[in-house]
Amino acid sequence: MKLTQRVLLMAFAISVCLPSIIVAAPNIVYKNGDFEATLTGKIETETAIDINGSLLKKGIHDKLVANKTKIDLTLNTRGDCARSKVTARNKVVWGNHKVIYTDMAWLTTVNAAATAHSHNIGPNMVWIREVWVELDITKACKMTDILQQTLTVGSFSFQLGRGIALGDAYSVNPAALGFFQDNTVDQYAWGAKVSGGLIKDYLNYDLYLAILSDKSTSLRETNFPTQIKAYGTGDGIVRGAGVIGYTLGGRMVFTPLKGVTTLKFEPYALHHHDPEQKIEFFCDAKANLTTAGFAAELVASRFEFGFDCAFNFGSQNVKGWDRNNINFVNRNGLGTFVYSDVFNVDPTIVTPTAANNVVMDPSNKSQVKAVADVTPGAFSNGAQIAGTSIYNGTNRYRNPYKVTFGGFMWVGDMSFWLIPNNLKASATAGISSGDQNPHANLSDPFSSNVDGTYNGFIPLQELYCGVRVPSFFGMASGILRPLTVPDSGGKFATTVNNFSNLVFCGFGFKYAPEKAIKRWHVSPNVIMYWQDQPSNAFDLVTGKSLNKPANKKLGVEGNFFFETHPSENVYISGGAAIFSPGQHYFDIQGKPTSPEQRALLDAAISAGKDTTKLPLIGDDSAYSVSIAFGYIF
């Protein structure tokens, strides 16, 4: 029996069998002494349309439309010294009932069109979005002489400041521009939190721990040979025990003013440990990120103001790596194993071709041993392998190096009630520092040292959309912001898709008539975006970056939100937005951001074909519309 059916059946059984139940819209409540249980829910159907939202380019079928229904059922309980919450969620896209996908592989055969193959977990799957138990330690331990202290364990929402340095968007990747911009999170991270008061009514604290990844749950995981190509670490060739990714966070909330005027300060800090990151290869780096921040909010009679700022510290350690692999290739009609970075010609003199890859012959034990015994390091790149007539590739080895984090961000906004409790005007501004890819020189065989500082701000689990001036596009999280394309051939630009390398300012209004019989409001807004650190311009004709920066202006977003409540339990909400690209996108037209785009561009340039019709970054305006109908009970 599915979880949704069980919850509904339980609620029905309680309402029929127990006389002490009170059925009071919009909740179903069960009471028995100090224990109370409440069942609530929400059903929402949304229609979303997105035009030119993926690449900002017309004429490439970049038009998306979908209908989505989301169902949440929440069971809250409360006892003498504990409370809990369980939320089950089901989300379905009409006519496309696939909830979780595996990777898609494109299959091609001779003289046949490509076909896609993928697997998915079936339709109408219900999962647990949130589940936690909170224990009142002071009541449980009968410590009546101190302020309330609680312990919360489970999967729950937690964020620092405005949720930029640390948000609650666990396992969420920003979508394309505006399309299905869902500000709700389908699952919260698992962790524990200790909270309590230090000075009654004035000072509180939270200490938080979340486990984000754990690769030490079985002998197979701890002995998986993830480090067989790493060198210089002294950690052996297997993963080892204790490979756990986690986040520690803490904050103090000081409220010196309460009442008509409210003032709140929130200093916070976090430490994030990620033991398995991928730069070029699986598990070839690890990172420790520390962020310190400070947020504040002031609400007076007609004026509101707030800000959040943070600074990154820490570093990423990239391991030394042997890029040489054994590949299976078709050579003269025969399946053959060859070394990827060992050649039978001197690569510093002759540019190797596929025919120059040395065959891996297990019977030639001396050669196999010689290839394996090469002293690792960039100094061996391009050198002849001792005792043989074969050579290492010019980029066979990558030296270990370290990148230090040094980013920062600041966001702020303010509002003024033009008509008290009816109409207010708001303004916002912010900056999140940016930088180029610190790993851009990895393929340069003569670059043995790429140590440096990454000055781009690194947010965690962030889906910031503004507070007083909302962004339809999630503060440009879905807008393509590619970095510079490396000079070496065949490379593409990595993209920034979070709250980093971004400068913005904007204004808006919100009208919500206080005396309306049915609650409703409208909110138009305008937000302008720039890059903090510009990437290089791009030449679509040659397919290469130009030695000059692109214009920093990303563009302008205009949006409109509305919400109305025909009844107490029903709401209709929606929004529409347009993103008009700035000069930046005119300067980087055609910049490839994936291996597939790079291959298409190179093929068109080689064949002398028109490259302006390819599905690459353009400079056309993007449009998005979303409307939702919901019922709350």
Secondary structure, DSSP 8 states (H G I E B T S, - for coil): --HHHHHHHHHHHHHHH-TT-EEETTEEEEEETTEEEEEEEEEEEEEEEEESTTTS-TTS--EEEEEEEEEEEEEEEE-SSEEEEEEEEEEEETT----EE---EEE--TTS--EEE--EE-SS-EEEEEEEEEEEHHHHTT-TTS--EEEEEEE----BTTTSSB-S-TT----SSSTT---S-S---EEEEEEEEEETTTEEEEEEEEEEEE--SSHHHHT--TTTTEESS-S-SS--S--EEEEEEEEEEEEEE-SSSEEEEEEEEEEEEEEEE-SSSTT-EEEEEEEEEEEEEEE-SSEEEEEEEEEEEEEEEE-EEE---EEEEEETTEEEEEEEEEESS-TTTS---GGGEEE--TT-HHHHHHHHTS--SGGGTT-B-TTSS-EE-TTSEE--EEEEE--EEEEEEEEEEEETTTEEEEEEEEEE-----TTTTTT-TT-----EEE-S---BS-----SSS--TTTTTTTS-EE----SSTT----EE-SS-SEEEEEEEEEE--TT-SS-EEEEEEEEEEE-SS--EEEETTTTEEEEEE--SEEEEEEEEEEEE-SSSSEEEEEEEEEEEE-HHHHHTTT---SHHHHHHHHHHHHHT--STTSSS-----EEEEEEEEEEE-
